């Protein structure tokens, strides 16, 4: 056995890493939103069968490229089609919503599927500001408002919400348990918020490739225990592309690099086909941006990907990583999840 492979094997025994999946319901060129949602459902079923720990879906708006706009609705279908995997939002963009409605949506989910629901929350709009303001006309994009929403949410989940004239407000249905709550963070500010409320933390390296362990250390150092999390719990999220060969991994990586370029240009609508993207020649400026974004992605064969994920878990001191995989076709994406499951013997 090669020395590098032996090291990966030894490291794998030293630290057991859980893996989850974040799915954005990407609409492939020439495909439909219905097909994208169907792919999300089939991926959740696959993840459950392969042994992944959780399956989360995102919230995006005003884009023909991503069909996932209502995670709380999609989660009902996903949970009903799977058996044991945790189903969650990655995340609910809280400023787009009423805190009471979020509490009721997720209490309903918890009532239907007790012990299997995660509420991942963020404060980014998941869209442009105009669309976000239409989703919630009272959204003023202020951090104080976000903190107030989180505070109200805790009161709704603990049945301690009252009006100023002492009238009780209940989030129904009443349930024996509440979903696990996670704060999504790509910076130190949100990690402090997660610590203050005693919630879980997910560090979004797939958004900010330069984020460091300091974010998690800050969270742990300032963590205040809650009834939901008696001790701090942090996870990491990153784009991962895995293939049987290095050549196929490079093709998948080029597709992802192209997607990043389109997003940075403000294009969230019509993309080229996978075949056209493989022939695309990046400009020098685009190549610089690709290098800049390289920290957001891990790619390669399963041995290489496993080593990188283990190294990342050690560097950030986490025992669970949520992976996101955008691919040019369904087959490459499905195979990527299968190979990673094989590598970690999920």
N, C-alpha and C positions, 0 to 999 in steps of 0.2 A: 504493500500500500504506500503511495506517495506520502512524504512527510507532511505536506500541507493538508492532505485529506485526513491524515491521522490526527492532526491538530484540531480540525473541525469536529471530528468524532469525539475527541476528548472534551472539547469545549461544550459540545451538545450534551454530554453526560453531566457536566458540572452545573449547568443551568437549564432548567426546563422552561421553555418559552411558550406561552400561549399565543395563538395567532387568530385575529379576527379579520373581517373584510368590510371595507367601506365601498358601497356601490352608488354610482351617480346616474344610472339608467341612461347611458350614452346612446344617442340615436345615430347609428352608422349611416354614412352617405348612401342614398338610395333606399334606405330603410324607413320604417315608420315609428312613431312614438309607441304604438301598441307593441311592436316587435321589441322595442327597447325595454318596456316594462315586463314583457314575457321573459326576456333574457335575465332580468333582475330576479324574477321569481325562480327560474330554473337554476340560477347561480346560488340562490339561498338554499335550495334543496340539495344542490351539490355540496355546498359548504357544510351543511348539517351532516351529510353522509360521510364527508371526509374528516370530520372531527374539529373543524374550526370552532372557536369559543363563542364568537358573536358575529352578527351580520347587521350592519348599519346602513341606512339609506339617507341621502342628503336632501337638502332643500335648495333648489335654484329656480329662478324665475326669468321670464322674458328671453328665453333662449330655445332655439329649435334643436340645438345640439344635445341638451340634457332634458330628459322628460320627467325627472324626479322633482316635482314641485310640492307634493303633499305627503311627506314621510309618514305622518300619523295615520293616513288612510291606507297607504301601501303596506304599512306594518301589519295591519289586520290580515291581509292576504298572505303575507310572508309567514307570520306566526301560525296561521292555520294550515299552511302547506308543509311546515317543518315540525320536528318532534322535540328536540332538546336544545338546539342552539338558541342563545339569547338574541332577541331582535330589538333593534334600537334606531334612534335618529342620530345622524352624524352631520349636521344636527338640525334641531329646530332653531331657526334664527329668531330669538325671542322678541326683539324689537318689532318684528313684523306681525306680532300677535298680541292678543289679550292674555295676560297671565292666568286669569280664571279659565279661559277656554283651553289653554294648554294643560292646566291641571285637570280639567274634566276629560279632555281627550285621552290623557295618559292614565287617569284613573279607570277609564273605561277599558283601555288596553290591558291594564294590570288585572282588572276584574275578569276579563276574558281569558287572559294567559298569565295567571299569577306566577311570579318568580322568574319570568323570562323577558321582562321589558326593561330597556335602558332608555333614559331620556338624556341624550347629549344635546347641549345647548351652546349657542354662540351669539355674538352680538353683531357680526358682519351681516350686511343685508342679503347676501346671496344673489345679488342682482344690482342694478343701477339704483340711484337714490330716488328717482321719480317713481319707479315701480314699487320700491319699498314704501314710499309715502302713500301710494294707492292701496297697498295691502293693509296698512295701518295709518290712517290719516292723522292720528295723534302722535305718531313717531317723531320725536324731535332730535334723534340721533345723539342724545347726550348720555354720557356714562352714568350720571346720577339717575336717569330714568331707567337704565338697564339694571342698576343695582336695586332700585325700588321694585322692579318687576321680579327680580330674584327673591327679594324679601317677601313680597306678596305670595309668590309661588310656594315658599316654605310654609307660610301660614295656611294656605289652602290645603296643602298635603297633610298638615298636622291638625287641621280643623280648629285653628286658632285665629281665623280671620273675622274681624268685627268692624263695623262702621264706626264713625265718630260718636254716633248716638247709641252705641253698644248693641247694635243689631248684628246677629250672627250671619255670616255668609259661608255656605257650604259648597264645596266642589263635589259634585255627584257624578257617578255613583259612589257611595261609600264602599271602601274596599278594606280588606284586612291587611293589605300591604301596599307599598308605593313603589314606583319604579326607581331603580338606581339612577341617580342624577350625576351627570358629568359635565364639566365646563371645558369647552374647546378653546385652546389657546395656542397662539403662535408667537406670544411675547410674554414678558414678565408681568404685565398688568393683569391679565386674566388669571395667571397662576395665583396671584395674591387674592383675587376674588374667590377662586375655588377654595383656597385655604381659609378665608374668612367665613365662608358658609359651611365648611366641613364637607365639601363635595369632592367627587373624583376629578382628576385632571387628565385631559388628553392633549398632548403636545403635537401640534400639526406641523411636522417637518415637511410634509408634502406641500405646504403653503409657503413656509419660510425655511429654506434650506440652510440658513445660517444660525438657526436657533441652537442654543447650547444647553448643556446639563444644568446650567445655572438656574434656568426657569423651573426645573423640577426641584432643585435644592432649595430655592426660595419658597416654593410651595410647601415642601416638607418642614422647613424651619418655622413657617408661620401658621401651620395647620392647626385649626381648632376642631377637636373631635365633635361629631354630631351623632344623632341617633341613626343616621344612614351609614356613615363611615366613622367608626371609632378610631381608625388610624388612617394616615394618608395612603392613597392609591393612585398611581400615575401610569399612564400608557403613552405610547408613541405611535404616530401615524405617518406613513410614508408611501409613496408610489413604488410598487415593485413589479418588475417584468421578468418572468422566468421562462426559459425555453430549453428544448432538448439540445440545441446547438448554439454556439456563439453567433453564428451568422443570423439565425432567426432572432436571437436576442437583440442584435444590432438593428434589424428591421423594426422590431417592436419599439426600440428606443427612438428610432428616427420618427416614427409616428407620434410618439409622446412629445418629442422636441418640437415637432411641427405644431401640435395642438397648443403647446405653451406659447409659441410665436403668435398664433392666431389670437389667443386670449389677450396677450400683451398689446396687440394692435386693436383690441376692442371688437374683434370679430367672434361672435358666439353663435353664428347662424350656419352658413353653408360652407362646408369644407370639401377639399378634394378627396378622391377615393384613395384607398390604401395603396393601390398600384401607382397612382399619380404622385403620391407623397414620396414613394421610394425613389422616383426619378427626379424629385425636386432638388435643386442645388441651393443650399443656404448661402446667403451673402456673408461677408466677413463680419458685418455688424450682428447678424443673426447668430453666427457661430460664437461670438462673444457672449451673447445673451444665453445661449445653450450652456456655455461653460459656467455662467453665473447661476443658472438653475440646476446645475448638476447635483447639488446637495439634496434636492427634492426627490431623487430617483435612485433606486437600486436596480440593477439589471444584470443578466448573465445566465449561465447554466445553474442547475439546482445546487451544485457544490459551492459555486461562487456566491450565489445569493444567500445560501445558508450561513456561510462565514460572515458575510457583510451584516446580516441581521443579528447574528450572535454578537458581533463586535459592537453594533449599534446599541443592543440591549445592555451590554456591559458599560458602554460609554455613558449612557443615560440612566443606568441603574433602574431598569424596568424589567418586568418579567412577562409583559404582554405587548404585542405590536399589532396595530391594525393596518392592514395593507390595502392599498387601492390600486386597481389595475385597469387602465384604459388601453384598449387594443384595437387594431384596425379591423379585426374580425372576431367572431364569436369563438371559433375554434382555438385561436392563439390564446385568448383570455382564459378559456376553460382549462386548457393544458397548463397554463401558468399556475393556476390554483392547485391543480393535481400534482405538479412537480414539487411545489413548495410543501404540500401535505406529505408527500413521499419523503422529502428531505428531512423533515422534522418528525416523521413517524407519528403524525397526529392520530 
